[in-house]
Structures are given as C-alpha cells and as structure tokens.
C-alpha cells in the first residue's frame, strides 16, 4: 500500500536549507547533511507554515532577516507500507 500526502515545509529561498527539529527547538539544516537526525517540520497548510516562521524564530537564522530568507514550500510525502 502506498500513501501520498501533501504538506508544507519551511526552506530557505535558495532551497539549500530546511526546517528541522521540534516546535520548541527548531533549526535550519542543510539538505545534504545526512548526519542530522532531527525530524522534518511539516505543516498541514501554507498559512500554518508561514505563521511558524513569521512569529517564531529559528536557531541559526537572524530574526530580522528571516522573512527575506525563508519561504513556504509545498512537498509531497510518499510512504510505502510493506
């Protein structure tokens, strides 16, 4: 059985970093960093994702510049159950 789900994530505009961690301990992590084991932060709507980076900060991102650096990106998650 295969399940597909559309969710929204927060990424930098150059699409090199993505939001990971927990809602209270969020980081922007390089996409190619395979050693990082934090979970991806996903949101059920683009409004919730936008609100998450406008009202709350990230470690490693200057709060004054986050709106110019970050954007909401629609992604599709595919899960295959065996």
Helices and strands as residue ranges (DSSP letters): E 2-12, E 17-22, E 25-30, H 46-55, H 66-69, E 70-80
